[in-house]
Amino acid sequence: MQFDQLKRREFIALLIALLGGAAAWLPGAHAQAPQQTTIGFLSSGSPRAFASFVAAYYQGVRELGYVEGQNIVTTYAWAEGDYGKLDALANDLVRRQVKLIVASGGLVSARAAMKATATIPIVFISGFDPVEVGLVANLSRPGGNATGVSVFTTELQPKQLQMLYELGPKIQTVGVLVNPGAITSDLDAKRLMSAAQSGGYPLRFFRASTESEIEAAFVAITEQKVSALMIAADPFFNTRRDQIVALAVHHAIPVLYPWREYVDTGGLMSYGSELTWAYHVAGQYSARILNGAKPGDLPVQQPTRYTLVINLRTARALGLTVPRRLLAFADEVIE
């Protein structure tokens, strides 16, 4: 084939291939390849549901000089919503001698990682006060081998409950969907009951830890004529976003979710911090630790703002008129 018949990009690709092949024969060529550091990514969730969070994490890592496949390589350990797998997955990462463990998907992942090792650095993303639940000794100086990001989901629940009742007089009784297998389900229930009693709000709890139990819970919610629903900020529910949103639409139940990702899927409204922000910060912290920082010296990061997102298309489908006061308070309205 004549040179002038080759497309420019084909010629460049051929040239790179030839140069690459020649370089392989040069003395010391393999010794000059960048050394890769192995990161263990432990998650209670699933790859599909957490894809945007993983992308945000690696954006944070890249900003400080680490690129997947070049100077770092990741070993993933997904529990797929089965919390009973987390201890074994964490222990396997330790056996693989990873240099750092990212504990993603809540307190259950963080505790599994910390149980598995007291020496390998851990960066967690958790929804609860990490001091209260024993992950760190202090927010500003955690000490030990763990630090990370706390999105403080439990503290927002009274405000979320109030927002549901502000939807109007049709909201007579609110239900809460919780995972009985979660470490913090009792803490969630206690704080919500206290908030409900203070505000004079009727409140009922529904429990689910499997896909079939989620479906059964929505049937019970409908049968008991619950007016609206809150979803606990549990990682298992986050892996079942599509199912939960579809059931809410099918049963025509107004639902307030802990994360905006539910609203992007078609949910009515969410109020909370941005999970992508939390994972981005976790990525930056991971890079800083790989660069020599000690986890115990890095303060646990907390959100500085919370966002209310309302999907008016879903509201119209439910025959619901969102009050102007709530719309004015919203950070984003999906028309």
C-alpha positions in Angstrom: 0.0 0.0 0.0 1.4 3.5 -1.0 2.1 5.9 1.8 -0.3 8.6 0.4 -3.1 6.0 0.6 -2.9 5.6 4.3 -5.2 7.7 6.4 -3.2 10.0 8.7 -4.5 8.4 11.9 -3.7 4.9 10.6 -0.2 6.0 9.9 0.2 7.5 13.4 -1.2 4.3 15.0 1.2 2.2 12.9 4.1 4.4 13.9 3.3 4.2 17.6 2.9 0.4 17.3 6.3 0.1 15.6 8.0 2.4 18.1 6.4 0.6 21.0 7.6 -2.8 19.7 11.1 -1.5 19.2 11.1 0.0 22.7 10.4 -3.4 24.2 13.8 -4.6 23.0 15.7 -1.7 24.5 17.8 -2.5 27.6 16.0 -1.6 30.8 12.7 -0.8 29.0 10.6 -2.9 31.3 12.4 -1.6 34.4 11.3 1.9 33.5 7.6 1.1 33.5 5.7 3.0 36.2 5.2 1.1 39.4 1.6 0.4 40.3 0.1 0.7 43.7 -2.9 -1.5 44.5 -6.0 0.0 46.1 -8.8 -2.1 47.6 -12.3 -0.7 47.0 -14.6 -2.3 49.5 -18.3 -1.6 49.0 -21.6 -2.8 50.4 -23.2 -1.7 47.1 -23.1 -2.8 43.5 -21.0 -1.6 40.5 -24.0 -0.4 38.5 -25.6 1.6 41.3 -22.3 3.1 42.4 -20.9 3.9 39.0 -21.2 7.7 39.3 -19.7 7.6 42.8 -16.7 5.6 41.6 -16.2 8.1 38.8 -16.2 11.0 41.3 -13.7 9.1 43.5 -11.3 8.7 40.6 -11.6 12.3 39.6 -10.4 13.2 43.0 -7.5 10.7 42.8 -6.5 12.0 39.4 -6.3 15.6 40.6 -3.4 14.6 42.8 -1.5 12.6 40.2 -2.8 9.1 40.4 -4.3 7.4 37.3 -6.0 4.0 37.2 -4.0 1.6 35.1 -0.8 3.8 35.2 0.4 4.2 38.7 -2.5 2.6 40.6 -4.6 -0.4 40.1 -7.8 -1.2 41.9 -9.1 -4.5 43.3 -12.9 -4.2 43.7 -14.9 -6.1 46.4 -18.6 -5.6 46.0 -21.1 -7.0 48.5 -24.1 -6.3 46.2 -26.3 -5.4 49.2 -25.4 -8.5 51.2 -23.8 -7.1 54.3 -22.8 -10.6 55.5 -20.2 -10.8 52.8 -18.3 -7.7 53.9 -16.0 -9.2 56.5 -14.7 -11.9 54.1 -14.3 -9.3 51.4 -12.3 -7.0 53.7 -10.1 -9.9 54.9 -9.4 -10.9 51.3 -8.2 -7.4 50.5 -5.9 -7.5 53.5 -4.5 -10.9 52.2 -3.8 -9.3 48.9 -1.7 -6.7 50.7 -3.4 -3.6 49.2 -1.8 -0.3 50.2 -5.1 1.4 51.0 -8.8 0.4 51.5 -11.6 2.6 50.4 -14.6 1.6 52.6 -17.6 2.6 50.4 -21.3 2.3 51.2 -21.8 3.3 54.8 -20.9 2.3 58.3 -21.1 -1.5 57.5 -18.2 -1.3 55.1 -16.1 1.0 57.3 -16.5 -1.4 60.3 -15.7 -4.4 58.2 -12.5 -2.8 57.0 -11.4 -1.6 60.4 -12.1 -5.1 61.8 -9.8 -6.6 59.1 -6.8 -4.3 59.6 -5.4 -1.8 62.1 -2.4 -0.9 59.9 -3.5 -0.5 56.3 -4.9 3.0 55.8 -8.7 3.2 55.4 -10.7 6.0 53.8 -14.4 5.7 54.6 -17.6 7.3 53.3 -20.2 7.0 56.1 -23.6 8.5 56.9 -23.3 8.7 60.6 -21.3 10.7 63.1 -18.0 8.7 63.0 -17.2 9.6 66.6 -20.6 8.6 67.9 -20.4 5.2 66.2 -16.7 4.6 67.2 -14.9 4.9 63.8 -12.6 7.7 65.0 -11.6 9.3 68.2 -12.0 12.9 67.0 -13.2 14.6 63.8 -10.3 17.0 63.5 -7.6 14.4 64.4 -9.0 10.9 63.9 -6.0 9.0 65.1 -5.5 5.4 64.1 -5.5 4.2 60.5 -8.9 5.6 59.3 -10.3 8.9 58.1 -12.8 9.9 55.5 -16.0 11.7 54.8 -19.2 11.7 57.0 -22.4 12.9 55.2 -24.4 12.9 58.5 -27.6 11.5 57.1 -29.3 10.7 60.4 -29.1 14.3 61.6 -31.2 15.3 58.5 -34.1 13.0 59.2 -36.2 15.4 61.3 -36.0 18.0 58.6 -36.9 15.4 55.9 -39.9 14.4 57.9 -41.1 18.0 58.3 -40.7 18.5 54.5 -43.0 15.6 53.8 -45.8 17.0 56.0 -45.3 20.3 54.3 -46.6 18.8 51.1 -50.1 19.5 52.2 -53.1 18.4 54.2 -53.4 15.1 52.3 -50.3 14.0 54.1 -51.8 12.4 57.3 -49.3 9.6 58.1 -45.7 9.2 57.0 -44.0 5.8 56.7 -40.3 5.1 56.9 -38.7 2.2 55.0 -35.7 0.9 57.0 -33.3 -2.1 56.6 -33.5 -4.3 59.8 -30.1 -5.7 58.8 -28.4 -2.3 59.1 -26.2 -1.6 62.1 -27.8 1.7 62.6 -31.5 0.9 62.0 -32.3 1.2 65.8 -30.6 4.6 65.9 -32.6 5.7 62.8 -35.8 4.6 64.4 -35.1 6.3 67.8 -34.3 9.7 66.3 -37.2 9.6 63.9 -39.6 8.7 66.6 -38.3 11.6 68.8 -38.7 14.0 65.8 -42.2 12.7 65.1 -43.4 13.1 68.7 -41.9 16.6 68.9 -43.8 17.7 65.8 -46.9 15.7 66.5 -46.5 13.6 63.3 -47.9 10.1 63.0 -45.2 7.7 61.9 -45.0 4.1 60.9 -42.0 1.9 60.2 -41.7 -0.7 57.4 -38.8 -3.1 57.1 -37.1 -4.7 54.1 -33.7 -6.3 53.5 -34.3 -8.1 50.2 -35.9 -7.2 46.9 -39.0 -9.3 47.7 -39.4 -7.6 51.1 -39.2 -4.2 49.4 -42.2 -5.2 47.2 -44.1 -6.5 50.2 -43.4 -3.3 52.2 -45.0 -1.2 49.4 -48.0 -3.4 49.4 -48.3 -3.0 53.2 -47.8 0.8 52.9 -50.7 1.0 50.4 -53.0 -1.3 52.4 -52.4 0.8 55.6 -53.1 4.0 53.7 -49.8 5.6 54.5 -49.9 9.1 52.9 -46.2 9.5 52.1 -42.9 7.7 52.7 -39.3 8.3 53.7 -36.4 6.0 52.6 -33.6 5.5 55.1 -30.2 6.4 53.8 -29.1 2.7 53.7 -26.6 1.4 51.1 -28.8 -1.6 50.3 -31.7 0.7 49.3 -29.3 2.7 47.2 -28.5 -0.4 45.2 -32.2 -0.9 44.6 -33.0 2.7 43.5 -34.8 1.7 40.2 -37.0 -0.8 42.0 -38.0 1.5 44.8 -38.8 4.5 42.5 -40.8 2.2 40.2 -42.8 0.9 43.1 -43.5 4.4 44.5 -44.8 5.4 41.1 -46.9 2.2 40.7 -48.5 2.7 44.1 -48.8 6.5 43.7 -46.9 7.2 46.9 -45.1 10.5 47.5 -41.6 9.6 48.6 -38.7 11.7 50.0 -35.3 10.1 49.3 -31.9 10.7 51.0 -30.0 11.2 47.7 -30.6 13.0 44.5 -29.8 10.0 42.4 -33.3 8.7 43.2 -34.8 11.8 41.9 -32.8 11.6 38.7 -34.3 8.1 38.3 -37.8 9.6 38.6 -38.3 10.0 42.3 -40.4 12.9 43.8 -37.9 14.7 46.0 -34.6 14.3 47.9 -32.9 16.3 50.6 -29.3 15.6 51.7 -25.7 16.1 50.8 -24.2 15.2 47.5 -22.7 11.7 47.4 -20.5 12.5 44.4 -18.9 15.3 46.5 -18.2 12.8 49.3 -16.5 10.3 46.9 -14.5 13.1 45.2 -13.1 14.1 48.6 -12.4 10.5 49.4 -10.4 10.2 46.2 -8.3 13.3 47.2 -7.7 11.8 50.6 -6.6 8.5 49.1 -4.1 10.3 46.9 -2.8 12.3 49.9 -2.3 9.1 51.9 -0.5 7.4 49.0 1.7 10.5 48.9 2.7 10.0 52.5 0.0 11.6 54.7 -1.1 9.7 57.8 -4.9 9.0 58.0 -5.0 9.9 61.6 -3.8 13.4 60.8 -6.4 14.1 58.1 -9.7 15.5 59.6 -12.9 13.8 58.7 -14.6 15.9 56.1 -18.3 17.0 56.5 -20.7 18.6 54.0 -21.1 22.3 54.1 -24.4 22.4 52.3 -27.5 20.2 51.7 -29.7 20.3 48.6 -33.4 19.9 48.1 -34.2 18.5 44.6 -37.9 18.3 43.5 -39.1 16.5 40.4 -42.3 18.3 39.2 -43.0 15.8 36.5 -43.3 13.1 39.1 -45.4 15.4 41.3 -47.9 16.0 38.4 -48.1 12.3 37.8 -49.0 11.8 41.4 -51.6 14.6 41.2 -49.6 16.5 43.8 -49.3 20.3 44.0 -46.0 21.1 45.6 -46.4 24.2 47.9 -44.6 27.4 46.7 -42.7 27.6 50.0 -41.1 24.2 49.3 -40.4 25.1 45.7 -38.7 28.4 46.8 -36.5 26.4 49.2 -35.5 23.9 46.5 -32.0 24.1 45.1 -33.1 22.3 41.9 -36.5 21.8 40.3 -36.8 19.2 37.5 -39.6 20.4 35.2 
